[in-house]
Protein backbone atom coordinates (compact mmCIF):
# COMPACT_ATOMS: atom_id res chain seq x y z
CA UNK A 1 0.00 0.00 0.00
CA UNK A 2 1.46 3.34 -1.09
CA UNK A 3 2.03 5.77 1.79
CA UNK A 4 2.39 9.55 1.77
CA UNK A 5 3.41 11.89 4.55
CA UNK A 6 2.64 15.60 4.51
CA UNK A 7 4.74 17.45 7.06
CA UNK A 8 4.99 21.02 8.35
CA UNK A 9 1.44 21.89 7.35
CA UNK A 10 -1.07 24.31 8.82
CA UNK A 11 -4.31 22.35 8.69
CA UNK A 12 -7.52 24.32 8.18
CA UNK A 13 -10.35 22.06 9.28
CA UNK A 14 -13.53 22.14 11.38
CA UNK A 15 -13.25 25.78 12.42
CA UNK A 16 -9.64 25.67 13.53
CA UNK A 17 -6.10 26.04 12.19
CA UNK A 18 -3.36 23.91 13.68
CA UNK A 19 0.11 22.78 12.80
CA UNK A 20 0.19 19.04 12.20
CA UNK A 21 1.37 16.26 9.92
CA UNK A 22 -0.75 13.83 7.93
CA UNK A 23 -0.14 10.22 7.02
CA UNK A 24 -1.96 8.78 4.01
CA UNK A 25 -2.11 5.04 3.42
CA UNK A 26 -3.62 4.10 0.08
CA UNK A 27 -6.75 6.20 -0.38
CA UNK A 28 -7.24 7.20 3.25
CA UNK A 29 -5.94 9.51 5.95
CA UNK A 30 -4.76 7.23 8.75
CA UNK A 31 -2.95 9.57 11.17
CA UNK A 32 -3.04 13.29 11.96
CA UNK A 33 -0.44 14.20 14.57
CA UNK A 34 1.83 17.02 15.57
CA UNK A 35 4.98 15.05 14.78
CA UNK A 36 5.28 12.08 12.46
CA UNK A 37 9.04 12.29 12.07
CA UNK A 38 9.44 8.70 13.23
CA UNK A 39 7.17 7.47 10.43
CA UNK A 40 8.68 6.49 7.10
CA UNK A 41 6.53 6.89 3.99
CA UNK A 42 6.96 6.10 0.31
CA UNK A 43 6.66 9.81 -0.50
CA UNK A 44 7.01 12.87 1.72
CA UNK A 45 5.73 16.35 0.92
CA UNK A 46 7.07 19.25 2.95
CA UNK A 47 4.32 21.84 3.20
CA UNK A 48 6.86 24.40 4.47
CA UNK A 49 4.27 26.06 6.66
CA UNK A 50 1.67 26.35 3.90
CA UNK A 51 -1.99 25.63 4.47
CA UNK A 52 -3.59 22.22 4.00
CA UNK A 53 -7.31 22.27 3.24
CA UNK A 54 -9.83 19.54 2.49
CA UNK A 55 -10.36 19.23 -1.24
CA UNK A 56 -13.22 21.43 -2.35
CA UNK A 57 -16.54 19.83 -3.32
CA UNK A 58 -18.22 21.83 -6.10
CA UNK A 59 -21.93 21.04 -6.10
CA UNK A 60 -22.68 22.75 -9.43
CA UNK A 61 -20.69 22.45 -12.65
CA UNK A 62 -21.44 22.05 -16.35
CA UNK A 63 -18.70 20.04 -18.05
CA UNK A 64 -20.61 19.86 -21.37
CA UNK A 65 -20.20 16.18 -22.17
CA UNK A 66 -21.95 14.65 -24.07
CA UNK A 67 -23.06 16.72 -27.02
CA UNK A 68 -21.33 20.03 -26.32
CA UNK A 69 -17.72 18.91 -26.35
CA UNK A 70 -16.63 21.81 -28.56
CA UNK A 71 -17.01 23.85 -25.36
CA UNK A 72 -15.51 21.45 -22.81
CA UNK A 73 -15.17 17.80 -21.81
CA UNK A 74 -15.13 15.93 -18.54
CA UNK A 75 -11.41 15.32 -19.09
CA UNK A 76 -10.40 18.96 -19.62
CA UNK A 77 -12.58 20.54 -16.97
CA UNK A 78 -11.83 17.94 -14.28
CA UNK A 79 -8.12 18.67 -14.79
CA UNK A 80 -8.77 22.39 -14.44
CA UNK A 81 -10.79 21.70 -11.29
CA UNK A 82 -8.00 19.65 -9.73
CA UNK A 83 -5.49 22.41 -10.53
CA UNK A 84 -7.83 24.74 -8.67
CA UNK A 85 -8.09 22.55 -5.57
CA UNK A 86 -11.51 21.05 -6.37
CA UNK A 87 -11.30 17.31 -5.77
CA UNK A 88 -14.99 16.43 -6.26
CA UNK A 89 -17.68 17.81 -8.55
CA UNK A 90 -21.41 17.36 -9.15
CA UNK A 91 -22.34 17.91 -12.78
CA UNK A 92 -25.57 19.13 -14.29
CA UNK A 93 -27.96 17.30 -16.65
CA UNK A 94 -28.45 19.92 -19.41
CA UNK A 95 -26.02 18.21 -21.76
CA UNK A 96 -27.07 16.91 -25.19
CA UNK A 97 -29.01 14.72 -24.93
CA UNK A 98 -30.40 15.92 -21.61
CA UNK A 99 -29.81 13.47 -18.77
CA UNK A 100 -33.44 12.40 -18.41
CA UNK A 101 -33.14 8.60 -18.30
CA UNK A 102 -31.22 6.24 -16.08
CA UNK A 103 -29.39 4.93 -19.16
CA UNK A 104 -28.18 8.39 -20.17
CA UNK A 105 -27.16 9.06 -16.58
CA UNK A 106 -25.07 5.88 -16.55
CA UNK A 107 -23.42 6.91 -19.81
CA UNK A 108 -22.02 9.98 -18.07
CA UNK A 109 -20.70 7.93 -15.18
CA UNK A 110 -19.00 5.62 -17.67
CA UNK A 111 -17.22 8.57 -19.30
CA UNK A 112 -16.08 9.98 -15.96
CA UNK A 113 -14.73 6.63 -14.80
CA UNK A 114 -12.34 6.73 -17.76
CA UNK A 115 -11.69 10.48 -18.07
CA UNK A 116 -12.05 12.36 -14.78
CA UNK A 117 -9.03 13.21 -12.66
CA UNK A 118 -11.40 14.45 -9.94
CA UNK A 119 -14.08 12.55 -8.01
CA UNK A 120 -17.47 12.88 -9.65
CA UNK A 121 -21.23 12.67 -9.40
CA UNK A 122 -23.99 13.58 -11.85
CA UNK A 123 -27.47 14.93 -11.20
CA UNK A 124 -30.51 13.18 -12.60
CA UNK A 125 -32.48 15.65 -14.68
CA UNK A 126 -36.18 16.34 -14.24
CA UNK A 127 -38.51 17.27 -17.11
CA UNK A 128 -42.26 17.68 -17.39
CA UNK A 129 -42.65 14.05 -18.40
CA UNK A 130 -39.98 11.76 -16.89
CA UNK A 131 -41.16 11.24 -13.32
CA UNK A 132 -40.99 7.43 -13.57
CA UNK A 133 -37.31 7.61 -14.54
CA UNK A 134 -36.62 10.12 -11.77
CA UNK A 135 -38.11 7.88 -9.10
CA UNK A 136 -35.68 5.10 -10.04
CA UNK A 137 -32.63 7.21 -9.19
CA UNK A 138 -30.24 5.49 -6.76
CA UNK A 139 -30.11 7.65 -3.63
CA UNK A 140 -26.77 6.19 -2.53
CA UNK A 141 -24.95 6.63 -5.86
CA UNK A 142 -26.35 9.88 -7.31
CA UNK A 143 -25.93 13.33 -5.77
CA UNK A 144 -29.46 14.61 -6.38
CA UNK A 145 -32.21 15.65 -8.75
CA UNK A 146 -31.94 18.87 -10.76
CA UNK A 147 -35.03 20.93 -11.57
CA UNK A 148 -34.71 23.92 -13.91
CA UNK A 149 -37.52 26.22 -12.81
CA UNK A 150 -36.26 28.64 -15.46
CA UNK A 151 -35.33 28.38 -19.12
CA UNK A 152 -32.52 26.03 -20.06
CA UNK A 153 -31.29 23.71 -22.76
CA UNK A 154 -33.71 21.36 -24.51
CA UNK A 155 -36.49 19.71 -22.52
CA UNK A 156 -35.20 20.75 -19.10
CA UNK A 157 -37.61 23.58 -18.24
CA UNK A 158 -40.12 22.31 -15.66
CA UNK A 159 -43.04 24.73 -15.78
CA UNK A 160 -45.93 22.36 -15.15
CA UNK A 161 -47.25 22.94 -11.64
CA UNK A 162 -48.49 19.38 -11.21
CA UNK A 163 -45.08 18.02 -12.26
CA UNK A 164 -43.41 20.20 -9.65
CA UNK A 165 -45.81 19.02 -6.99
CA UNK A 166 -45.20 15.40 -7.96
CA UNK A 167 -41.43 15.82 -7.83
CA UNK A 168 -41.42 17.68 -4.52
CA UNK A 169 -43.88 15.29 -2.89
CA UNK A 170 -42.27 12.07 -4.13
CA UNK A 171 -38.56 12.85 -4.45
CA UNK A 172 -36.43 10.13 -2.86
CA UNK A 173 -33.51 12.52 -2.42
CA UNK A 174 -32.24 16.10 -2.46
CA UNK A 175 -33.80 18.37 -5.08
CA UNK A 176 -31.54 21.14 -6.43
CA UNK A 177 -33.27 23.99 -8.25
CA UNK A 178 -32.41 26.74 -10.70
CA UNK A 179 -35.00 29.34 -9.80
CA UNK A 180 -36.03 32.02 -12.30
CA UNK A 181 -39.63 32.56 -13.39
CA UNK A 182 -39.86 31.98 -17.13
CA UNK A 183 -42.98 34.10 -17.76
CA UNK A 184 -41.41 37.11 -16.05
CA UNK A 185 -38.21 36.76 -18.06
CA UNK A 186 -40.07 36.48 -21.36
CA UNK A 187 -42.13 39.58 -20.60
CA UNK A 188 -38.96 41.49 -19.73
CA UNK A 189 -37.26 40.31 -22.94
CA UNK A 190 -40.19 41.52 -25.00
CA UNK A 191 -40.14 44.91 -23.31
CA UNK A 192 -36.44 45.44 -24.05
CA UNK A 193 -36.75 44.08 -27.59
CA UNK A 194 -39.46 46.63 -28.31
CA UNK A 195 -37.06 49.39 -27.27
CA UNK A 196 -33.71 48.12 -28.62
CA UNK A 197 -34.53 45.37 -31.13
CA UNK A 198 -31.85 42.65 -31.17
CA UNK A 199 -29.15 45.04 -29.94
CA UNK A 200 -30.07 45.13 -26.26
CA UNK A 201 -27.07 46.37 -24.23
CA UNK A 202 -25.61 43.75 -21.88
CA UNK A 203 -26.11 46.08 -18.90
CA UNK A 204 -29.81 45.26 -18.98
CA UNK A 205 -29.25 41.55 -18.37
CA UNK A 206 -30.03 41.85 -14.61
CA UNK A 207 -33.25 43.71 -15.45
CA UNK A 208 -34.35 41.06 -17.92
CA UNK A 209 -33.48 38.18 -15.59
CA UNK A 210 -34.71 40.29 -12.74
CA UNK A 211 -35.00 40.21 -8.98
CA UNK A 212 -38.74 39.61 -9.43
CA UNK A 213 -38.09 36.57 -11.65
CA UNK A 214 -35.69 35.08 -9.11
CA UNK A 215 -37.82 35.71 -6.04
CA UNK A 216 -41.05 34.47 -7.62
CA UNK A 217 -39.45 31.15 -8.55
CA UNK A 218 -37.38 30.68 -5.37
CA UNK A 219 -40.38 31.40 -3.17
CA UNK A 220 -42.41 28.82 -5.07
CA UNK A 221 -39.69 26.19 -4.59
CA UNK A 222 -39.45 26.96 -0.89
CA UNK A 223 -43.22 26.83 -0.42
CA UNK A 224 -43.41 23.44 -2.14
CA UNK A 225 -40.54 22.12 0.00
CA UNK A 226 -42.26 23.36 3.14
CA UNK A 227 -45.55 21.78 2.09
CA UNK A 228 -44.06 18.36 1.35
CA UNK A 229 -41.00 18.30 3.61
CA UNK A 230 -38.71 18.04 0.58
CA UNK A 231 -34.94 18.25 0.96
CA UNK A 232 -34.45 21.38 -1.16
CA UNK A 233 -31.20 23.08 -2.18
CA UNK A 234 -31.61 26.36 -4.08
CA UNK A 235 -28.64 27.07 -6.32
CA UNK A 236 -26.82 30.34 -7.17
CA UNK A 237 -28.73 32.91 -5.12
CA UNK A 238 -28.32 36.28 -6.85
CA UNK A 239 -30.56 38.75 -5.01
CA UNK A 240 -30.83 40.23 -1.54
CA UNK A 241 -34.60 39.73 -1.60
CA UNK A 242 -34.35 35.94 -1.86
CA UNK A 243 -32.39 35.73 1.39
CA UNK A 244 -35.57 36.22 3.41
CA UNK A 245 -36.64 32.74 2.27
CA UNK A 246 -33.82 31.02 4.15
CA UNK A 247 -32.78 30.51 7.75
CA UNK A 248 -29.42 30.57 9.50
CA UNK A 249 -30.66 28.11 12.11
CA UNK A 250 -28.30 25.43 13.32
CA UNK A 251 -27.42 22.59 13.46
CA UNK A 252 -26.99 22.33 9.74
CA UNK A 253 -28.19 18.71 9.74
CA UNK A 254 -31.66 19.91 10.77
CA UNK A 255 -32.06 22.21 7.78
CA UNK A 256 -34.18 20.75 5.01
CA UNK A 257 -34.05 23.94 2.89
CA UNK A 258 -30.58 25.24 2.05
CA UNK A 259 -29.01 27.71 -0.36
CA UNK A 260 -25.85 28.14 -2.40
CA UNK A 261 -23.87 31.20 -3.53
CA UNK A 262 -21.50 31.18 -6.48
CA UNK A 263 -18.21 32.97 -6.86
CA UNK A 264 -19.34 35.36 -9.60
CA UNK A 265 -22.16 36.70 -7.44
CA UNK A 266 -19.63 37.42 -4.69
CA UNK A 267 -17.04 39.01 -6.97
CA UNK A 268 -18.77 40.99 -9.74
CA UNK A 269 -21.67 43.45 -9.79
CA UNK A 270 -23.68 45.22 -12.49
CA UNK A 271 -21.07 47.97 -12.86
CA UNK A 272 -18.69 45.35 -14.27
CA UNK A 273 -20.78 44.76 -17.40
CA UNK A 274 -19.23 47.88 -18.95
CA UNK A 275 -15.76 46.30 -18.86
CA UNK A 276 -16.52 42.58 -18.97
CA UNK A 277 -19.61 42.56 -21.19
CA UNK A 278 -21.00 39.12 -22.02
CA UNK A 279 -18.03 37.45 -20.32
CA UNK A 280 -19.94 37.89 -17.05
CA UNK A 281 -23.33 37.00 -18.51
CA UNK A 282 -24.68 34.27 -16.24
CA UNK A 283 -28.14 33.00 -15.37
CA UNK A 284 -29.18 34.13 -12.81
CA UNK A 285 -27.60 37.45 -13.65
CA UNK A 286 -24.89 39.26 -11.75
CA UNK A 287 -26.88 42.05 -10.12
CA UNK A 288 -26.21 45.13 -7.98
CA UNK A 289 -23.45 45.88 -5.49
CA UNK A 290 -26.16 45.83 -2.81
CA UNK A 291 -27.15 42.31 -3.83
CA UNK A 292 -23.51 41.22 -3.81
CA UNK A 293 -22.95 42.61 -0.32
CA UNK A 294 -26.13 41.01 1.02
CA UNK A 295 -25.19 37.61 -0.43
CA UNK A 296 -21.71 37.87 1.07
CA UNK A 297 -23.14 38.72 4.48
CA UNK A 298 -25.52 35.76 4.16
CA UNK A 299 -22.54 33.48 3.59
CA UNK A 300 -20.91 34.84 6.72
CA UNK A 301 -24.02 34.55 8.92
CA UNK A 302 -24.90 31.05 7.65
CA UNK A 303 -28.08 31.96 5.81
CA UNK A 304 -26.29 30.66 2.71
CA UNK A 305 -24.76 27.27 3.29
CA UNK A 306 -22.54 26.41 0.31
CA UNK A 307 -20.03 28.14 -1.97
CA UNK A 308 -19.72 26.77 -5.52
CA UNK A 309 -18.91 27.86 -9.07
CA UNK A 310 -21.67 27.08 -11.60
CA UNK A 311 -18.71 26.52 -13.96
CA UNK A 312 -20.30 26.71 -17.42
CA UNK A 313 -17.83 27.25 -20.28
CA UNK A 314 -18.61 28.45 -23.80
CA UNK A 315 -16.23 29.16 -26.65
CA UNK A 316 -14.73 32.60 -27.05
CA UNK A 317 -16.57 33.09 -30.33
CA UNK A 318 -19.89 32.23 -28.69
CA UNK A 319 -19.37 34.69 -25.84
CA UNK A 320 -18.37 37.51 -28.21
CA UNK A 321 -21.80 37.58 -29.84
CA UNK A 322 -24.50 40.17 -29.18
CA UNK A 323 -26.64 40.04 -26.04
CA UNK A 324 -29.38 37.62 -27.11
CA UNK A 325 -27.00 35.34 -29.03
CA UNK A 326 -24.20 35.14 -26.44
CA UNK A 327 -24.88 32.14 -24.15
CA UNK A 328 -24.90 32.54 -20.39
CA UNK A 329 -22.18 31.01 -18.24
CA UNK A 330 -18.44 31.11 -17.77
CA UNK A 331 -15.52 28.95 -16.61
CA UNK A 332 -14.53 29.17 -12.93
CA UNK A 333 -13.26 25.91 -11.41
CA UNK A 334 -9.54 26.63 -11.88
CA UNK A 335 -9.79 30.05 -10.20
CA UNK A 336 -12.51 29.55 -7.59
CA UNK A 337 -10.30 28.78 -4.59
CA UNK A 338 -7.64 31.40 -5.33
CA UNK A 339 -10.40 34.00 -5.75
CA UNK A 340 -11.91 33.01 -2.40
CA UNK A 341 -8.45 33.25 -0.87
CA UNK A 342 -8.15 36.73 -2.37
CA UNK A 343 -11.28 37.67 -0.44
CA UNK A 344 -9.52 36.29 2.64
CA UNK A 345 -6.55 38.56 1.91
CA UNK A 346 -9.02 41.45 1.75
CA UNK A 347 -10.19 40.55 5.28
CA UNK A 348 -13.68 39.74 4.03
CA UNK A 349 -13.81 36.05 5.00
CA UNK A 350 -11.74 33.68 7.14
CA UNK A 351 -9.96 30.57 5.94
CA UNK A 352 -12.12 28.54 8.29
CA UNK A 353 -15.31 29.93 6.74
CA UNK A 354 -14.09 29.21 3.20
CA UNK A 355 -13.41 25.60 4.17
CA UNK A 356 -16.74 25.30 5.93
CA UNK A 357 -18.74 26.54 2.95
CA UNK A 358 -16.76 24.95 0.10
CA UNK A 359 -15.73 21.65 1.73
CA UNK A 360 -17.56 20.71 4.94
CA UNK A 361 -21.08 21.86 4.09
CA UNK A 362 -21.34 20.30 0.63
CA UNK A 363 -20.23 17.02 2.19
CA UNK A 364 -22.80 17.32 4.98
CA UNK A 365 -25.73 18.56 2.92
CA UNK A 366 -25.32 15.92 0.22
CA UNK A 367 -24.27 13.28 2.79
CA UNK A 368 -21.11 12.48 0.84
CA UNK A 369 -19.34 9.39 2.11
CA UNK A 370 -16.11 10.26 4.00
CA UNK A 371 -15.05 13.37 2.11
CA UNK A 372 -14.97 17.10 2.75
CA UNK A 373 -13.04 16.92 6.04
CA UNK A 374 -9.48 16.22 7.15
CA UNK A 375 -10.19 13.28 9.44
CA UNK A 376 -8.61 9.95 10.12
CA UNK A 377 -10.53 7.32 8.19
CA UNK A 378 -11.66 9.79 5.51
CA UNK A 379 -10.54 9.74 1.90
CA UNK A 380 -7.36 11.77 1.42
CA UNK A 381 -8.86 14.58 -0.69
CA UNK A 382 -6.53 17.44 0.16
CA UNK A 383 -5.19 20.69 -1.27
CA UNK A 384 -2.05 22.58 -0.31
CA UNK A 385 -2.07 26.35 -0.87
CA UNK A 386 0.67 28.95 -0.65
CA UNK A 387 -0.93 32.21 0.44
CA UNK A 388 2.09 34.27 -0.60
CA UNK A 389 2.81 33.20 -4.17
CA UNK A 390 1.35 35.82 -6.53
CA UNK A 391 0.49 34.98 -10.12
CA UNK A 392 -1.52 36.54 -12.90
CA UNK A 393 -4.22 34.79 -14.92
CA UNK A 394 -3.10 34.79 -18.56
CA UNK A 395 -4.14 32.95 -21.69
CA UNK A 396 -1.15 30.64 -21.50
CA UNK A 397 -1.96 29.40 -17.98
CA UNK A 398 -5.72 28.92 -18.43
CA UNK A 399 -6.56 25.21 -18.44
CA UNK A 400 -10.20 25.33 -19.56
CA UNK A 401 -10.78 23.97 -23.05
CA UNK A 402 -12.53 27.23 -23.95
CA UNK A 403 -9.25 29.07 -23.34
CA UNK A 404 -10.58 32.18 -21.60
CA UNK A 405 -11.50 33.35 -18.11
CA UNK A 406 -13.40 36.33 -16.70
CA UNK A 407 -10.39 36.69 -14.40
CA UNK A 408 -7.86 37.12 -17.21
CA UNK A 409 -5.45 39.87 -16.16
CA UNK A 410 -6.24 39.44 -12.45
CA UNK A 411 -3.33 38.87 -10.08
CA UNK A 412 -4.07 36.50 -7.21
CA UNK A 413 -1.85 36.43 -4.13
CA UNK A 414 -2.38 32.70 -3.47
CA UNK A 415 -1.60 29.60 -5.47
CA UNK A 416 -2.58 25.94 -5.31
CA UNK A 417 0.63 23.90 -5.10
CA UNK A 418 -0.61 20.32 -4.64
CA UNK A 419 -3.92 18.49 -4.95
CA UNK A 420 -4.46 14.97 -3.63
CA UNK A 421 -7.46 12.98 -4.87
CA UNK A 422 -8.28 9.85 -2.87
CA UNK A 423 -4.66 9.61 -1.73
CA UNK A 424 -3.18 10.22 -5.19
CA UNK A 425 -1.11 13.36 -5.81
CA UNK A 426 -2.87 14.38 -9.00
CA UNK A 427 -1.39 17.89 -9.22
CA UNK A 428 2.05 19.12 -8.16
CA UNK A 429 3.10 22.70 -8.99
CA UNK A 430 1.74 22.73 -12.51
CA UNK A 431 2.32 19.07 -13.27
CA UNK A 432 -0.42 16.44 -13.46
CA UNK A 433 -0.17 12.74 -12.65
CA UNK A 434 -2.99 11.11 -14.60
CA UNK A 435 -2.07 7.54 -13.73
CA UNK A 436 -5.17 7.26 -11.52
CA UNK A 437 -8.67 8.58 -12.10
CA UNK A 438 -11.05 10.05 -9.55
CA UNK A 439 -13.78 8.00 -7.96
CA UNK A 440 -17.56 8.00 -8.08
CA UNK A 441 -18.96 9.78 -5.04
CA UNK A 442 -21.14 7.72 -2.75
CA UNK A 443 -23.77 9.04 -0.36
CA UNK A 444 -24.71 7.92 3.14
CA UNK A 445 -28.49 7.81 2.68
CA UNK A 446 -31.26 5.33 3.09
CA UNK A 447 -31.73 3.24 -0.07
CA UNK A 448 -34.87 4.00 -2.08
N, C-alpha and C positions, 0 to 999 in steps of 0.2 A: 504494500500500500504506500503510495507516494505521500510524503510528508513535507509540509511547508511551515516555516517559522517566520513570523513577522515581529520584529523587535523594535524597540524605541519608538513606539507609536503613542499618539494621544487619541484614545478611543472616545468617539462621540456616540453615546448610546443611552437610551432610556433616561433622558433628562439629566445627564451628567457627562463630564469630560474627565478622564483619568488616564494616567500613564500606565501602560500595560503591554504585555506581549501575548501573541496569539499563536497557538499551535493548530495546524490543520492536518488532519489525517484523511486521505481520500477526499470525499466530498464535504466533510463536516468539520466544524470547529470542535476540538476536543478539550482544549485547555485555554483559559484566559487568566494569566497570572502576572504579577509585577515583575518577576524575573524567571526567565526560562533558559538562562545561560547554560544550565547543566544538560539541557535537552539538545540532542543532535537531530537535525532534519535533513532531508534530501536537498532542500533549497531554503535559503535564508534571505529575507528581504529586510534591509535596514531602513526603517521609515524615517530615520534621522530627525525625529521630533515632529514629523508631519502628522496630519490628522487622518485617522482611520474611521470611515463611516460604513454603515450597512449599505449594500448596493441599493440604489433607488429602484422602486417599483412604479412604473408609469402605467396608470390605469386607463390611458386613452391615447392610442396612436393609430395612424392610418399608414400602413406600409405598402398599400396599393397592389398587392398580389393576391389573386390573379386579376388579369384583364387590364390593368393600368400600369404595366411594368415599364412603360416609357418614362414614367414619373419616378418610380422607385421599385425596389424588390425587398423581400424579407431579408435577403442576404446583405444588401448594401445598408439598409437602415438599421438592422440589428448591430452591424459593426459600428456605425456611427453612435448608436446608443451606448454600446460598451465603452467606446472612447470617451463618452460623456459621463460615465459612472452609473448608467442605468443597466442593471443586471437582469431585470425582468420587465416584460411589457405585456399589455392586454390590448389586442388589436381589434379594430372595428369591422362590421360586416358589410359596409357599402363598397365592396369591391365588385368586379364584374366577372361572373354573375354575382349578384347579391347573395350573401350567406344565409339562405332561407330554408335550407334543408340540412338534415343531419349528415347526408353524404357530402354536400359541399363544405360543411364545417370540417369534416374529417379530412377532406382534400387539403385544407389549409394547414392542419396539424401535420400532415404528411410532408408538406413542403418545409415547414419549420424544423422538423426533425432532421432534415438533411442540410438545411441552409442557415439556421439561426445560431449566431454566436452567443446570443442572450437567451435566458429562459423565456418561455412564451405561453400565452393563452389567447384564445380567440372568443369573442362574444358571438352568441347565437342571435341572428337578426330576427326582428319581428316585423311582419307586414300586416295588411288588413285581412289576409286570408291564409295564414300558415300556422294557426294556433295548434293544430295537432302535432306538427313538427316541433314547435316550441316546447310543448309539454313533455317531449321525449328527451330533452336536454339533460345530460348527466351532471347533476349538481356537484359531484366530487371531482370532475375533470374539466369543467368549463367555468370561466370566471363569472359569467352573468348573461343576462338578456339585454339587448340594446333596442330601445324604442326611439325612433326619430319622430318627435312631435313637432317637426318643422321640416321644411323641404330638404331633400337630399337626393342622392343618386338613385335612379331606377325606381323600384317598387318599394322603397324603404319608408316613405311617408305614411305614418299611421294617423289618419284623421277621422276614422270611424269611431264614434263614441262607444258603441257596443263592443268593438274590438278592444279598445282601451280598458273597458270595465272587465272584460273576460281575462285579459292579460294580468291586470292588477289583482284580480280576485283569485286567479288560479296559478299564478307564477310559483314554480317550485324553488325559486332562487332570487338573488338580487336582480332588480330591474334598474338599468342605467338609462337616463333619458337625456336627449337633446331637446331643450324646451324653447321653441319660438313658435308663435301662433301664425300659421300659414295665411289665413285670411287677412290678418292685419298687415303682414308683409306685402302681400299682393296689392292691397289697397294703397299702401305707401309707394310701391313701385309705380303704379299707375299715375299717382299724383305727380311724382317727379318726372315721369316720362312725358306727361302733358306739358310740363314746363321746359324740359331740356331735351326731349327726344331721346336718342340713344347715347348722347354725350353727357350723361349725368356725372358731375364731378365726384370723385371718390370721397370727398369730405362729407357727403350726405349718406354714406353707408350706415352710420349709426342712427340716422333718422329713418332710414328705410327699414332696417332690422332694429327696430326701436325698443326702448324701455318697455313700452306698452306690450309689444309682441312677446318679449321675454317674460314679463310678469304674468301675463294672461295664461301662458302655457305652463310656466313653473307652478303657479298657484293651482292649476287644474291637476297637475301630477301629484302635488302634495295632498290635495283634497282626496284624490282617489286612494293614495297610500294610507291616509288616515282612516278612510272608510273601510278599507279591506285589510289593514295591518300589513301592507306590502313592505318588503325591504327595498326602499327606494334610494337611489343615489343620483342626484341631479348634477350633471356635468357642466363645466365651464361657465360658472356664474359670471355675468358681465355687468350687472347693474346694482346700485345701492338698494333700490326698491325691493329686489328679490330677497335680500338678506332677512327681511322681517318674517319670511316663511320658515326660517330655520332656527334651531336652538343651540346654545352652547352648553347644554346640560351635560353632565358627566355622571357615571362612567360612560366612555365611548361605546362599550359593548351594549348598553341599553338603548342607544339611538337606533331607531329603525328608519329614520329619514336623515340622510347626510348630503353634503354638498362638496363640490370640487372647485378650485380655482386654477387657472392655467397661467403660465408664465407671461404670456403676451398681455393679459389683462392686468398684471401687476407691474409691467414695465412700460408699456406704451399708453398714450391717451389720444384723444381726437385731434390734438394739435400736431401730432406726428404724421398725419396723412399728407400734409403739405410736402414734407421731405420724403417720406417712405412710399406714399401712394398705395398702389395695389399690393405692394409687398407686405403690408400689414392688414390686408383685407382677410378677415376671418369671419366665420359664423359661429356663435354670435359675434357681433361687431365689437371692436375696441371702442370704448365710449369715452366719457368725460374724465377729467382729472379727479373730479369729485367721486365718480364711480370707482376709479382706480384706488383712491385713498380708502374708501369705505370697504372695498374688497380686501385690501391689505389689512386693515384693522380687524376684519372678520376672521382672517387667517390667524392673527395674533390672539384674538379672544376666544378662539375655538368654535365660532359659529360656522366657519368653513373648515372642513376636516382634512382635505387632501390637496396636495399640490401636484400638478401633472403638466403635460405639454400640449395635448391635442396636435401632435406632430402630423402634418398633412401636406406633403410636398407636391408641387406642380413644377413643370418645366419653366425655365426663364421666359421662353417665348409665350407661354400661356399666361404668365403673370403680367407680362408687358402689354396686354390687350386693354381695351377700354373697359369702363366700369362693369357693364353688364356681361361682357365676354370673359373678363378675367376671373378665374375660379377662386373661391375662398379657401384659405389655408396656407400654411407655411411650415418649413422644416425647423425643428427645435431640439431634438433629442441630444445632439452633440453639445449643445451650448446651455442646456437647462441648468445643470448643477453649477457651472461656473457663473452663470447669471445670478442664481440665488446666492452664491457666495459673494458676489459683488454687492448685493443688497445687505449682506452681513457686514462687509467692509464699510458700508454707508451707515452702519449702526441702526438699520431698520428692522433686523430680524436676527435672532441668535442662531448659532450652529445647532443647538439642541432642538430648536423649533423647526428648522429646515429638516432635520432628520426625522422628527416626529411626523411631520406632514407628508414627506416624500418617501419615507421608508416604513416607519412603524404603522401609521394609520392605514395605508393601503393594505398592508398585510393583515391587520386586524379586521378591517371592514369587509374585505373579501374572504377572510378566513383562510389565507394562504398557508399551506403546510410548511412550517419551520423556515420561514424566510422573513426578511425585513428587520431583523434584530441581530446584534452581535451577542450570541449566547452559545454556551456549550451545548452540543447536540443539534444545533441548527446548521443548515447548509452554509458553507463558507462563501456567501455572496458579499463581497467587500470592495470598497474603493478607497484608495489612498489619494489625498489631495495636498498639494503644496499651496499654502495661502499667500505665498510671497514669490510667485514665479510669473510675472506679467507676460502676456502674449496678445497679439492682435489677430482678430478673425480676418482672414484673407482668402481669396479664391483658391489659392494653392494648398490651404490647410482645411478646407471644407470637405467633409467626407460624404455628405449626402449625394445620391446619384444626380439630383437636380442641379447641383453645383453652385447654389447660391444660399444666402442666409440673410434674414432681416438684421442680423448683428454684424454684417460685413463692415469693417472699419472700426469696430468697437474693440477697445483694449480691456481685457479682463485681468485682474490682479492675481487670480488663482488658476491652477492648472491640475487636471487629473493626471496622476503619474502612473497608477496601476489599477487595474480592475480584475477582480477574481470572481469567476462564475462557477458556482458549485465546486469550489476548491481548485479550479484551474485558472492559472494566470493568463487570461485571454488578452490583456493589453498591458504593455510595459513601455512607457515613455515613447509613444508613437509607433510601436511595433506590435503586431497582432500575432497570437499563436492560435491558429485555427484547427489545431489537431483534435480538438474536442468541441462538440456542439453544446448549446444550452439544453435545458431539460423542460419538459412540459410541466407547468405548474399544476399542483394538486391542491385541493381545498378540503378543509376539515369541517364538513357539513354532513347532515343526515342524508342518506341516499333517497332518491325520489322513487 
